[in-house]
């Protein structure tokens, strides 16, 4: 999951980028656009000012961005407006040359994850498939299958609106004022959260949050890490910090996961 939070508390309806405070909404919309398979974008993303230059961004080319003739056990699709007899499900556009008939009757326009059945005959007009959870390709087949995007009005809302019942059992804040990542081993966890600040760092986000009555940003997180010790530059762009931090944390995450499996 990718989570976008605002350094200033933002409320109300968001319909564009003309008013102050809409930058987070625009970023979330662009992230959703990039995650969506190309053949579904016209169905879910009408022309919008926020996406004016989205075509210049590099494609993700994720496993769920399947080509038209590529064989794949799973595909993302959109439910079509097609009449069907009772008990015969719905038809879905999965970016293939043939439509897919699924096992459930669903509302037209919904995005669904479909597990395809083997094609009975090359001459058949449609393919058959089963609707599964969007997490199914990852949890059952071990495939990376995209991400979801969540917007939070402020830093405290990131934690308060956590989608997991038990919350985040490991939260990591990144800052040049944190402990060096080289000196840290991660504890076991089920749901980890890694938080990046903007140009002024996470400290500015903590200071601006009306729900956080703390002066030290590090107390908000389980770990407060400097993932680029000795950086040599006054500031690191957030998009650079994400790549650097994930590269530094990946071996530690894998080591923790390996220990959890062995226990």
GUMARLUM-751127 format. One record per residue: residue in three letters; z, y, x of N, C-alpha, C, CB in turn. Coordinates in steps of 0.001 Angstrom, whole numbers, always signed. Each point is the difference from the previous one (the first is absolute). Glycine has a CB too. Layout:
GUMARLUM-751127
 res     nc3     nc2     nc1    cac3    cac2    cac1     cc3     cc2     cc1    cbc3    cbc2    cbc1
 Ala       Z       Y       X       Z       Y       X       Z       Y       X       Z       Y       X
...
//
This chain:
GUMARLUM-751127
 res     nc3     nc2     nc1    cac3    cac2    cac1     cc3     cc2     cc1    cbc3    cbc2    cbc1
 Unk      +0   -1188    +842      +0   +1188    -842      +0   +1246    +882   +1222   -1244   -1837
 Unk   -2035   +2223   +1479      -5   +1300    +656    +680    +989    -927   -2130    -529   +1283
 Unk   +3105   +1261    -757    +786    +916    -815    -169   +1413    +537   +1666   -1823    -553
 Unk   -1994   +2761    -322    -179   +1402    +377   +1096    +811    -659   -2507    -281    +249
 Unk   +3291   +1015    +549   +1048    +840    -585    -185   +1443    +445   +1590   -1955     -45
 Unk   -1118   +2872    -790    -158   +1428    +256   +1242    +544    +694   -1507    +222   -2007
 Unk   +1319    +708   +2934   +1131    +644    +664    +651   +1018    -921   -1099    -345   +2222
 Unk    +342    +853   -3173    +568    +866   -1030      +3    -772   -1303    -803   +2110   +1167
 Unk   +1884   -2004   -1945     +76    -685   -1284   -1088    +536    -910   +2484    -361    +262
 Unk   -3336    -533    -774   -1144    +398    -809     +82    -670   -1364   -1409    +310   +2069
 Unk   +1219    +456   -3124     +51    -539   -1352   -1209    +487    -774   +2518     -81     +59
 Unk   -2779    -574   -1218   -1071    +452    -863   -1243    -848     +90    +903   +2243    +228
 Unk   -1981   -1762    -870   -1262    -713     -24    -861    +420   +1188    +122    -167   -2510
 Unk    -815    -810   +3096    -817    +282   +1181   -1448    -379    -308   +1977    -399   +1563
 Unk   -2863   +1379   -1544   -1374    -256    -384   -1005    +486   +1044    +722    +168   -2366
 Unk    -278    +252   +3510    -944    +470   +1002    +712    +506   +1226   -1593    +577   -1792
 Unk    +910    +197   +2594    +593    +496   +1242     +29   +1524     +50    -797   -2062   +1147
 Unk    +609   +2715   -2287     -74   +1450      +1   +1382    +639    +114   -2076    -154   -1371
 Unk   +3114    -552    +887   +1338    +574      +0    +823    -585   +1141    -127    +338   -2488
 Unk   +1106    +433   +2916    +872    -414   +1087    +762   -1268    -394    +220   +2402    +763
 Unk    -105   -3325    +181    +765   -1209    -260    -844   -1200    -349   +1799   +1444    -741
 Unk   -3106   -1270    +676    -875   -1095    -410    -538    -813   +1182    -616   +1361   -1984
 Unk    +988   -1001   +3190    -527    -711   +1163    +405   -1462     -20     +76   +2116   +1308
 Unk   +1172   -2416   -1724    +458   -1385     -58    -788    -803   -1025   +2274    +750    +696
 Unk   -2570    -108   -1817    -776    -674   -1040   -1403    -296    +491   +1348   +1145   -1765
 Unk   -1934    -192   +2475   -1338    -210    +545      +1   -1141   +1013    -522   +2428    -361
 Unk   +1526   -2474   +1232     +93   -1063    +989    +134   -1363    -685   +1057   +1612   +1626
 Unk    -221   -1682   -2656    +179   -1265    -723   -1303    -447    -653   +2403    +587    -411
 Unk   -3137    +378    -160   -1261    -338    -663   -1030    -509   +1017    +473   +1736   -1771
 Unk    -519   -1117   +2935    -939    -444   +1040    +357   -1397    +482    -361   +2380    +706
 Unk   +1655   -2659    -536    +435   -1330    +423    -364   -1057   -1044   +1878   +1048   +1299
 Unk   -1726    -716   -2570    -393    -924   -1064   -1504    -239     +11   +1939    +778   -1375
 Unk   -2683    +284   +1587   -1463     -99     +34    -451    -923   +1130    -183   +2320    -961
 Unk    +775   -2154   +2144    -388    -823   +1143    +364   -1464    -201    +291   +1985   +1464
 Unk    +817   -2247   -2150    +428   -1382    -223    -893    -723    -994   +2326    +694    +504
 Unk   -2903     +44   -1450    -801    -604   -1068   -1331    -521    +550   +1079   +1545   -1681
 Unk   -1470   -2789   +1354   -1318    -499    +419   -1114    +933    -468    +875   -2352     -80
 Unk   -1901   +2481    +896   -1051    +983    -281    -650    -202   -1363    -411    +141   +2437
 Unk    +208   -1387   -2841    -710    -253   -1259    +844    +345   -1230   -1268   -1803   +1162
 Unk   +2550   +2115    -973    +873    +352   -1127    +298   +1501     -79   +1005   -2268    +185
 Unk   -1414   +3005    +810    +418   +1403     +72    -536    +850   -1146     +91    -257   +2452
 Unk   -1307      -9   -2905    -545    +779   -1114    +789    -242   -1285   -2265    -105   +1065
 Unk   +2875   -1062   -1178    +767    -332   -1199   +1367    +674     -24   -1194   -2172     -79
 Unk   +1781   +2419   +1250   +1374    +483     +61    +150   +1404    +576    +661   -2344    +229
 Unk   -1723   +2871    +395    +115   +1315    +613   -1159    +894    -430   +1202   -1017   +1959
 Unk   -1043   +1709   -3075   -1034    +968    -392     -49   +1153   +1007    +319    -609   -2443
 Unk   -1365   +1374   +2392    -179   +1105    +937   +1205    +929     -41   -2492    -150    -277
 Unk   +3048    +426   +1454   +1218    +811     +79     -18    +815   +1284   +1288   -1707   -1346
 Unk    -766   +2931   +1272      +4    +887   +1149    +783    -595   +1169    -202   +1941   -1555
 Unk   +1247   -2694   +1261    +801    -608   +1069    -811    -951    +870   +1989    +210   -1466
 Unk   -3046    -779    +889    -794   -1013    +698   -1332    +552    +502   +1079   -1735   -1418
 Unk   -1169   +3061   +1495   -1266    +640    +351    -547    -494   +1335    +722   +1998   -1290
 Unk    +164   -2227   +2265    -443    -410   +1333    +455   -1413    +360     +59   +2390    +677
 Unk    +348   -3167   -1681    +494   -1354    +264   -1087    -902    +576   +1638    +287   -1854
 Unk   -2889     +17   +1556   -1100    -814    +515    -165     +96   +1505   -1113    +306   -2166
 Unk   +1726    +702   +2790     -85    +146   +1454   +1015    -865    +729    -816   +2312    -341
 Unk   +1790   -2859    -394   +1044    -810    +625    -522   -1395    +328   +1750   +1300   -1243
 Unk   -1196   -1872   +2298    -407   -1344    +393    +453   -1014   -1052    +126    +653   +2440
 Unk    -981   -1622   -2785    +404   -1029    -971   +1057    -919    +599   -2277     +93   -1057
 Unk   +3151    -628    +198   +1041    -920    +476    -574   -1372    +327   +1682   +1234   -1373
 Unk   -2687   -1650    +602    -613   -1320    +183   +1058   -1105     -18   -1846   +1058   +1339
 Unk   +2753    -978   -2305   +1073    -991    -149    -547   -1295    -585   +1679   +1845    -309
 Unk    -914   -2935    +401    -478   -1292    -534    -376     +45   -1473   +1430   -1096   +1670
 Unk    -792   +2001   -2456    -332     +51   -1427   -1204    +904    -293   +2408    -420    -498
 Unk   -2986   +1009   +1540   -1249    +749    -148   -1146    -973    +294   +1100   +2239    +671
 Unk   -1370   -3097   -1635    -915   -1126    +208   -1438    +431    -306   +1844   -1641    -583
 Unk   -2787   +1203   +1420   -1413    +301    -229    -532    -774   -1203    -297    +444   +2455
 Unk    -858     -19   -2942    -538    -553   -1246    -280   -1502     +96    -994   +2233    -475
 Unk    +492   -2712   +1599    -338   -1420    +151   +1003    -758    +869   -2390    +622    -272
 Unk   +3507      +2    +589   +1002    -637    +852    +875    -945    -827      -2   +2011   +1532
 Unk    +252   -3182    -986    +860    -962    -682   +1462    +345    +257   -1772   -1786    +208
 Unk   +2543   +1824   -1276   +1423    +302    +112    +739    -676   -1148    -488   +2215   +1141
 Unk   +1669   -2734    -841    +788    -654   -1048    +490   +1000   -1038    +699   -1734   +1651
 Unk    -446   +2956   -1209    +516   +1045    -889    -946   +1201      +4   +2375    -767    +426
 Unk   -2359   +1493   -1519    -725   +1261     -90    +746    +950    -928   -2192   -1179    +430
 Unk   +2066   +2476    -146    +481   +1026    -908   -1106    +318   -1001   +1548    +957   +1777
 Unk   -1158    -655   -3003   -1010    +289   -1007    +508    +938   -1075    -987   -2213    +446
 Unk     +80   +2633   -1319    +345    +846   -1128    -476    -698   -1273    -156   +2126   +1414
 Unk   +1023   -2154   -2420    -323    -659   -1268   -1070    +806    -734   +2343    -962    -152
 Unk   -3378    +269    -311   -1143    +652    -640    +136     +10   -1514   -1430    -705   +1912
 Unk    +675   +1598   -2508     -82     +37   -1467   -1057   -1009    -418    +710   +2459    -119
 Unk    -307   -3680    -140    -899   -1076    -395    +642    -779   -1143    -963    -158   +2348
 Unk    +238     -52   -3440    +571    -812   -1091    +101   -1463    +412    -956   +1592   -1694
 Unk   +2078   -2204   +1396    +203   -1429    +275    +649    -656   -1205    +223    +445   +2477
 Unk    -434   -1740   -2602    +625    -748   -1079   +1481    -197    +287   -2175   -1157    -480
 Unk   +2984    +950    -556   +1433    -231    +202    +251   -1168    +955    +435    +901   -2297
 Unk    +480    -681   +3230    +352   -1056    +937    -915    -117   +1202    +935   -1166   -1907
 Unk   -1926   +2057   +2019    -953     -88   +1119    +173   +1138   +1004   -1600   -1133   -1534
 Unk   +2740   +1797   +1503    +332    +986   +1018    -852   +1253     -33    +739   -1870   +1360
 Unk    -955   +2441    -184    -765   +1243    +151    -992    -138   +1149   +1937   +1345    -904
 Unk   -2861    -393    +972    -951     +44   +1110    +411   +1101    +972   -1860    -867   -1488
 Unk   +1686    +569   +2783    +460    +910   +1053   -1125    +237   +1001   +2381    -807    -283
 Unk   -2521   +2066    +719    -902    +332   +1099    +776    -138   +1299   -1367   +1579   -1454
 Unk   +1019   -2567   +2260    +672    -248   +1276    -899    +333   +1191   +1347   -1789   -1109
 Unk   -2359   +2611    +878    -882    +392   +1092    -954   -1101    +429   +1769   +1533    +744
 Unk   -2065   -2467   -1645    -907   -1107    +296   -1274    +167    -817   +1945   -1537    +517
 Unk   -2909    +701    -264   -1245     +64    -766    +193    -523   -1420   -1290    -273   +2125
 Unk   +2357    -496   -2318    +318    -539   -1324   +1367    +493    -440   -1407   -2039    +447
 Unk   +1551   +2255   -1739   +1302    +365    -529    +922   -1219     +16   -1053   +1789   -1446
 Unk   +2346   -1534   +1429    +997   -1072     +41    +727     -54   -1334    +282    +267   +2502
 Unk    -218   -1464   -3089    +733    -183   -1253   +1399    -506    +349   -2145    -494   -1317
 Unk   +3161   +1272    +950   +1374    -345    +340    +690    -703   -1159     +90   +1950   +1554
 Unk   +1090   -2478   -1285    +694    -844    -969    +802    +779   -1026    +102   -1718   +1738
 Unk     +16   +3047   -1587    +839    +780    -908    -799   +1131    -628   +2023    -570   +1368
 Unk   -1642    +920   -2593    -596   +1133    -684    +776   +1250    +387    -780   -1458   -1931
 Unk    +136   +2362   +2669    +676   +1188    +495    -731   +1261    -450    +835   -1302   +1977
 Unk    -122   +2412   -1920    -563   +1285    -406   -1075    +434    +983   +2176    +639   -1084
 Unk   -3276    -140    +564   -1101    +460    +846    +462   +1152    +890   -1667    -714   -1753
 Unk   +1184    +732   +2981    +343   +1067    +928   +1144    -321    +933    -812   +1532   -1687
 Unk   +1484   -2659   +1479   +1105    -383    +869    -514    -547   +1322   +1403    -487   -2009
 Unk    -706    +792   +3081    -296    -620   +1292    +790   -1304    +106    -443   +2270   +1083
 Unk    -220   -3334    -690    +640   -1302     +66    -355    -703   +1314     -59    -161   -2518
 Unk    +940    -732   +2937    -277    -890   +1124    -392   -1360    -556   +1627   +1244   +1512
 Unk   -2766   -1761   -1098    -553   -1230    -578    -108   -1065   +1081   -1280   +1326   -1729
 Unk   +1751   -2509   +1396    -206   -1164    +875   -1195    -770    -553   +2492    -151    +631
 Unk   -3555     +83    +136   -1249    -590    -470     +47   -1522     +45   -1215   +2029    +787
 Unk    +660   -2631   -1812    -179   -1447      +5   -1330    -335    +673   +1381    -239   -2121
 Unk   -1538    -993   +2553   -1242    -407    +628   -1143     +90    -998   +1259   -1511   +1560
 Unk   -2378   +2013   -1092   -1145    +182    -882    -558   -1364    -412    -535   +2217   +1103
 Unk    +505   -2525   -2420    -460   -1319    -447   -1479    -237    +267   +1749     +73   -1738
 Unk   -2549    +988   +1593   -1448    -146    +191    -602   +1333    +398     -77   -1869   -1681
 Unk    -871   +1888   +2604    -655   +1263    +386    -727    +660   -1159    -253    -905   +2287
 Unk     -64    +127   -3322    -743    +534   -1134    +892    +624   -1063   -1716   -1707    +445
 Unk   +3026   +1557    -320    +905    +556   -1007     -52   +1528     +30   +1499   -2024    +204
 Unk   -1395   +2631   -1371    -152   +1447    -115   +1250    +759    +428   -1600    -394   -1846
 Unk   +2755    -266   +1798   +1257    +654    +358    +817    -897    +927      -5   +1245   -2193
 Unk   +1021    -657   +2812    +979    -757    +767   +1281     -96    -812   -1015    +755   +2198
 Unk   +1854   -1697   -1890   +1284    -163    -665   +1111    +397    +975    -921   -1865   -1478
 Unk   +2004   +2412    +921   +1106    +395    +858   +1309    +103    -751   -1614   +1204   +1409
 Unk   +2708   -1176    -665   +1340    +125    -567    +610   +1319    +454    +289   -2518     -37
 Unk    +352   +3221    -874    +693   +1238    +353   +1318    -353    +678   -1077   +1244   -1937
 Unk   +1324    -644   +3094   +1245    -234    +729    +642   +1338    +340    -897   -2169    +948
 Unk   +2132   +2124    -480    +696   +1212    +427    -698    +604   +1200   +2167    -903    -869
 Unk   -2073   +2208   +1009    -601    +672   +1152    +666    -429   +1307    -567   +1946   -1470
 Unk   +1772   -2526   +1380    +709    -480   +1198    -373   -1441    +346   +1887   +1543    -553
 Unk   -2581   -2208    -351    -299   -1428    +175    -785    -308   +1285      +2    -194   -2480
 Unk   -1055    +932   +2804    -736    -313   +1238    +885     +75   +1246   -2064    +878   -1087
 Unk   +3024     +53   +1082    +870    +148   +1171   +1101   -1053     +22    -482   +2447      +3
 Unk   +1175   -2635   -1126   +1166    -886      -9    -381   -1473     -11   +1247   +1775   -1186
 Unk   -2389   -2121    +595    -404   -1401    -118    -984    -399   +1102    +361    +146   -2473
 Unk   -1360    +703   +2729   -1051    -354    +953    +121    +705   +1348   -1452    -395   -1941
 Unk   +2436   +1276   +2076    +201    +677   +1280   -1056   +1011    +365   +1131   -2005    +700
 Unk   -1796   +2592   -1696   -1053    +986    +241    +544   +1412    -184   -1740   -1651    -759
 Unk   +1365   +2560   +1650    +300   +1408    -249    -897    +473   -1133    +690    +398   +2424
 Unk    -104    +203   -3450    -770    +329   -1197    +250   +1433    -463     +86   -2403    -657
 Unk    -147   +3322   +1618    +107   +1398    -369   +1438    +464    -158   -2184    -220   -1109
 Unk   +2328   +1423    +597   +1325    +601    -149     +54    +778   -1307    +280    +148   +2512
 Unk    +920    +144   -2953    +198    +893   -1133    +519   +1331    +517    +459   -1945   -1557
 Unk    -548   +2982    +745    +423   +1338    +398   +1034    +504    -991   -2243    +467   +1071
 Unk   +3337     +77    -527   +1057    +561    -861    +274   +1424    +438   +1037   -2284    -376
 Unk    -870   +3178    -608    +343   +1396    +265   +1476    +222    -280   -2341    +736    -575
 Unk   +3014      -8   +1457   +1394    +369    -210    +124   +1514    +132    +815   -2247    +880
 Unk     +10   +2848   -1721    +105   +1456     -29    +775    +558   +1187    -118    -118   -2469
 Unk    +948    -724   +3115    +788    +428   +1151    +470   -1247    +741    +745   +2140   -1176
 Unk     -76   -1955   +2318    +407   -1131    +818   +1009    -895    -714    -425   +1388   +2016
 Unk   +1376    -797   -2715   +1006    -818    -696    -632    -865   -1086   +1711   +1760    +470
 Unk   -2799   -1269   -1086    -688    -776   -1034    -669   -1233    +576    -364   +2093   -1283
 Unk     +52   -2067   +2582    -575   -1173    +654    +939   -1185    -158   -1214   +1465   +1654
 Unk   +2500   -1229   -1491   +1000   -1057    -111    +395    -249   -1459    +841    +607   +2283
 Unk    -657    +468   -3047    +463    -134   -1383   -1003    -725    -881   +1293   +2087    +296
 Unk   -2585   -1925     -12   -1051    -601    -829    -613   -1233    +657    -479   +2256    -943
 Unk   +1235   -2912   +1806    -483   -1207    +672    -369   -1072   -1027   +1437    +532   +2006
 Unk   -2601   -1161   -1890    -432   -1002    -985    +718   -1339    +130   -2195   +1115      -3
 Unk   +2934   -1315   +1068    +700   -1261    +205   +1419     +91    -547   -1397    -462   +2040
 Unk   +1824    -550   -2763   +1304      +1    -653   +1129    +184   +1016    -929   -1484   -1798
 Unk    +802    +847   +2952   +1051     +78   +1019    -151   +1241    +886    +133   -2500     -20
 Unk   -1209   +3274    -175    -243   +1163    +834    -574    -385   +1350   +1850   +1165   -1164
 Unk   -1964    -196   +2040    -464    -258   +1371   +1199    -419    +842   -1901   +1684    -224
 Unk   +1855   -2896    +780   +1126    -452    +815    -146    +379   +1466    +298   -1870   -1585
 Unk   -1404   +2535   +1938    -157    +570   +1334    -839   +1270    -117    +178   -2296   +1100
 Unk    +426   +3429    -766    -733   +1271     -21     -15    +568   +1414    +660    +450   -2421
 Unk   -1853     -38   +2842    -202    +506   +1360    -597   +1398     -89    -328   -2350    +922
 Unk   +1036   +3326    -382    -536   +1341    +131    -555    +190   +1396   +1628    +864   -1703
 Unk   -2736    -155   +1827    -617    +219   +1309    +147   +1464    +392   -1645   -1879    -406
 Unk   +2130   +2100   +1631    +218   +1363    +471    +117      -8   +1512   +1147    +626   -2156
 Unk   -1571    +456   +2790    +160    +119   +1445   +1467    +138    +389   -2260   +1055    +132
 Unk   +3122    -788   -1135   +1436    +122    +248    +741   -1321    -217    -149   +2393    -682
 Unk    -599   -3457    +370    +621   -1287    -268    +238    -815   +1254   -1083     +33   -2200
 Unk   +1646   -1214   +2002    +225    -947   +1090   -1329    -609    +426   +2325    -500    -850
 Unk   -2496    +281   +2136   -1244    -574    +495    -239   -1372    -620    +266   +1269   +2150
 Unk   -1477   -1499   -2608    -351   -1277    -615    +133   -1144   +1003   -1561   +1194   -1563
 Unk   +1490    -885   +2849    +102   -1025   +1027   +1400    -606     +81   -1785   +1185   +1260
 Unk   +2780    -514   -1839   +1384    -441     +90    +491    -677   -1276    +394   +1849   +1597
 Unk   -1293   -2109   -2536    +419    -442   -1331    -597   -1355    -347    +196   +2384    -706
 Unk    +627   -3231     +84    -463   -1244    -621    +225    +131   -1499    +523   -1395   +2084
 Unk   -1501   +1004   -2880    +108    +165   -1444    +847   -1106    -616   -2234   +1123     -22
 Unk   +3081    -774    -963    +772   -1017    -724    -893    -715   -1013   +2115   +1356    +299
 Unk   -1696   -2501    -829    -786    -680   -1045    -161    +894   -1229    +833   -2229    +826
 Unk   -1973   +2128   -1482    -245    +825   -1183    -994    -694    -923    +470   +2090   +1328
 Unk    -450   -1658   -2584    -981    -461    -987    -990   +1099    -338   +1690   -1578    -934
 Unk   -1185   +2827    +835    -851   +1138    -350    +319   +1154    +947    -111    -728   -2441
 Unk    -812   +1000   +3340    +197   +1068    +985    -759   +1254    -418    +302   -1714   +1820
 Unk    +255   +2860   -1465    -615   +1298    -268     -57    +769   +1314    +853     +32   -2410
 Unk   -2041    +417   +2786    -185    +808   +1209    -466   +1380    -444    -567   -2043   +1442
 Unk   +1315   +3081   -1064    -249   +1347    -516    -452    +918   +1131   +1719    -349   -1814
 Unk   -2791   +1109   +1553    -539    +965    +952     +96   +1393    -602   -1565   -1733    +976
 Unk   +1902   +2693    -161     +76   +1380    -459   -1305    +741    +247   +2450     -20    +439
 Unk   -2436   +1284    -759   -1160    +852    +232    +130    +736   +1323    -302    +260   -2468
 Unk    -307    +898   +2544     -19    +772   +1241   +1403    +362    +468   -2224    +900    -650
 Unk   +3130    -602    -298   +1367    +407    +338    +967   -1177     +64    -467   +2183   -1073
 Unk     -47   -3398    +892    +844   -1177    +115    +759    -330   -1269    +203    +514   +2377
 Unk    +471   -1665   -2364    +783    -427   -1163   +1186    +918    -260    -697   -2342    +454
 Unk   +1151   +3007    +586   +1151    +890    -164    -282   +1070   -1055    +644    -408   +2397
 Unk   -1871    +922   -2421    -368   +1021    -986      +2    -576   -1408   -1382   +1164   +1732
 Unk    +964   -2418   -1866      +6    -641   -1306   +1402    -228    -516   -2138   -1079    +575
 Unk   +3064    +731    +305   +1400    -186    -391    +624   +1329    -398    +179   -1971   +1542
 Unk    -442   +3017    -766    +567   +1320    -299    -504    +544   -1330    +170    +439   +2447
 Unk   -1417    -734   -2791    -594    +552   -1225    +336    -813   -1238   -1833    +897   +1385
 Unk   +2404   -2082   -1228    +278    -877   -1142   +1288    +435    -688   -1185   -1912   +1140
 Unk   +1125   +2315   -2412   +1207    +465    -701    +995   -1120    -301   -1387   +1795    -991
 Unk    +962   -3036   +1100    +880   -1122    -325    +703    -587   +1223   -1493    -492   -1910
 Unk   +1160    +990   +3095    +601    -517   +1226    +931   +1053    +584   -2020   -1456    +445
 Unk   +3312   +1159    -429    +986    +935    +520    +436    -434   +1394    +780    +530   -2339
 Unk   -1735    -629   +3223    +271    -394   +1387    -715    +978    +912    +255   -2452    -626
 Unk    +314   +2644   +1810    -615    +885    +987    -685    -785   +1109   +1730   +1717    -514
 Unk   -1383   -3013    +619    -576    -859   +1030    -968    -976    -659   +2081    +213   +1442
 Unk   -3375     -80   -1143   -1019    -835    -650    +171   -1469    +323   -1555   +1916     +88
 Unk   +2148   -2236   +1045    +107   -1403    +418    +895    -828    -913    -369    +753   +2324
 Unk   +1326    -111   -3030    +921    -764    -850    -685    -497   -1276   +1901   +1356    +912
 Unk   -3076    -835   -1204    -732    -425   -1199    -613   -1391    +197    -492   +2413    -543
 Unk    +257   -2798   +1795    -716   -1229    +310    +899   -1000    +729   -2134   +1309    +115
 Unk   +1764   -2577    -223    +712   -1037    +753    -252    +149   +1495    -176   -1549   -1967
 Unk   -1069   +1880   +2319    -373    +219   +1397    -784   +1305     +90     -55   -2504    +471
 Unk    +341   +3270    +562    -708   +1264    +226    -609     -86   +1392   +1573   +1344   -1533
 Unk   -2887   -1572   +1596    -625    -416   +1246   -1015   +1002    +522    +356   -2328    -708
 Unk    -387   +2437   +2018   -1067    +703    +694    -999   -1064    +440   +1542   +1908    +787
 Unk   -2649   -1993   -1491    -974   -1065    +261   -1003    +365   +1090    +260    -702   -2361
 Unk    -125   +1917   +2897    -877    +416   +1091    +826    +738   +1058   -1983    +166   -1587
 Unk   +2927    -869   +2239    +835    +657   +1007    -838    +525   +1164   +1903   -1495    -645
 Unk   -1507   +2664   +1141    -757    +622   +1083   -1390    +412    -418   +1300   -1344   +1582
 Unk   -1423   +1894   -2794   -1318    +272    -563    -781   +1054    +775    +924    -619   -2201
 Unk    -240   +1557   +2833    -701    +979    +831    -730   +1079    -765    -232   -1771   +1627
 Unk    +255   +1717   -2944    -661   +1006    -839   +1036    +593    -946   -2236   -1213    +144
 Unk   +2094   +2482    -452    +984    +656    -851     +43    -642   -1390    -358   +2136   +1272
 Unk    -795   -2456   -1806     -66    -640   -1318   -1017   -1141     +21    +647   +2176   -1117
 Unk    -445   -3135    +223    -950   -1087    -212    -429     +48   -1453   +1047   -1443   +1820
 Unk   -2324   +1431   -2062    -514     +36   -1371    +472   -1242    -750   -2026   +1331    +739
 Unk   +2252   -1167   -2031    +532   -1110    -790    -920   -1211     +46   +1134   +1644   -1491
 Unk   -2448   -1423   +1408    -928   -1129     +24     +27    -724   +1345   -1442   +1202   -1650
 Unk   +1772    -464   +2720    +164    -629   +1310   +1340    -731     +85   -1445   +1784   +1033
 Unk   +2483   -1156   -1582   +1344    -593     +39     +44   -1328    -757    +988   +2302    +164
 Unk   -1748   -2408   -1243     -13   -1243    -772    -539   -1150    +838    -302   +1314   -2109
 Unk    -818   -1085   +2789    -600   -1054    +824    +901    -362   +1176   -2277    +801    -664
 Unk   +2838    +216   +1324    +882    -244   +1140   +1237    -776    -439    -827   +2104   +1100
 Unk   +1426   -1679   -2207   +1249    -610    -461    -197   -1439    -455    +788   +2256    -679
 Unk   -1844   -2502     -79    -243   -1363    -471    -313    -936   +1165    -838    +919   -2178
 Unk    +152    -397   +3188    -276    -814   +1186   +1286    -350    +738   -2246   +1085    +204
 Unk   +3174    -123    -129   +1267    -232    +684    +917    -914    -799    -221   +2232   +1069
 Unk    +172   -2140   -2387    +908    -768    -850    -510   -1400    -310    +747   +2138    -975
 Unk   -2057   -2343   +1056    -559   -1295    -399    +621   -1183    +733   -2101   +1182    -503
 Unk   +2200   -1181   +1839    +606   -1165    +650   +1448    -221    -398   -1532    +368   +1888
 Unk   +2256    +694   -2183   +1394    -131    -419     +93    -548   -1419    +623   +1900   +1510
 Unk   -1552   -1486   -2375     -31    -528   -1362    -340   -1491     +18    -682   +2268    -880
 Unk    -312   -2632   +1693    -385   -1409    +100   +1117    -849    +587   -2373    +706    +261
 Unk   +3104    -159    +706   +1112    -737    +596   +1100    -237   -1034    -536    +998   +2251
 Unk    +834     +21   -3038   +1020    -137   -1040    -432   -1015   -1053    +712   +2373    +393
 Unk   -1990   -2325    -803    -521    -935    -991     +54   -1430    +535   -1497   +1802    -923
 Unk   +1179   -1975   +2194     +32   -1328    +616   +1411    -566      +5   -1956    +623   +1423
 Unk   +2952    +204   -1104   +1381    -450      -6    +452    -367   -1411    +456   +1445   +1994
 Unk    -891    -667   -2981    +373    -273   -1392    -569   -1335    -462     +80   +2464    -459
 Unk   -1329   -2762    +856    -616   -1261    -393    +693   -1191    +657   -2171   +1196    -299
 Unk   +2578   -1028   +1559    +647   -1093    +714   +1401    -295    -529   -1331    +616   +2001
 Unk   +1949    +408   -2612   +1333    -207    -585     -75    -570   -1409    +848   +1879   +1388
//
